[in-house]
Amino acid sequence: MSVMTFEELDLNGTYSYADYLKWTFEERLELIKGKIFNMSPTPARRHQKISRQLFTPISNVLDGKRCEVYSAPFDVRLTPLKGKKRADNQIYTVVQPDICVICDIDKLDDRGCIGAPDLIIEILSPGNTKKEMRDKYEVYEENGVKEYWLVEPNDNAIFVYVLNDEGKYIGLRPFTEDDVITTSILPELEISVAKIFEP
């Protein structure tokens, strides 16, 4: 049975991707380990511009390559059981990263991505800092997202976490406006951090 309004949900309940598919209201939600997280309202213009300044050079570098890049809204379904297909009612994490790069095309289907993207970029907005910094960090690490960028518009800084051989994130030094940022996922990518945060 479809759920028509956000108010019908039990915010203390545990939900799966099968439940998520039945929600027909306009509010954008994410599920993290079965718990509902209400997404921030429509991103501000600056958030959108920063997203574009990241998405465009990544897209350009990927032209003709096997990896693909997507921007929100785009469902990423995560389950720690790598390589095992899970039924919709067995998936308890569905997120919509601002930007994600997927190099294993077998993870893509008509509904988005099932499994860990290689690179996820989240741009912080007022009110979502705690969620991005703790809950998503943990779920991305547990699910094997190789690289996670946390973009902080207030400080014009990007925090990069790279998965090590033990499956734990190692934080690199923050990238600031004097830097050029790149990634081991796409070694030919080079983006001026100052350009990303241009007013």
Sequence and secondary structure as in RCSB ss.txt:
>XXXX:A:sequence
MSVMTFEELDLNGTYSYADYLKWTFEERLELIKGKIFNMSPTPARRHQKISRQLFTPISNVLDGKRCEVYSAPFD
VRLTPLKGKKRADNQIYTVVQPDICVICDIDKLDDRGCIGAPDLIIEILSPGNTKKEMRDKYEVYEENGVKEYWL
VEPNDNAIFVYVLNDEGKYIGLRPFTEDDVITTSILPELEISVAKIFEP
>XXXX:A:secstr
  B  GGGS TTS   HHHHTTB SSS EEEETTEEEE  SS  HHHHHHHHHHHHHHHHHHTTSS EEEESS  
EEE SSTT    GGG  EEE  SEEEE  GGGEETTEEES  SEEEEE  TT HHIIIIIIHHHHHHHT SEEEE
EETTTTEEEEEEE TTS EEE   B TT EE  SSSTT  EEHHHHT  
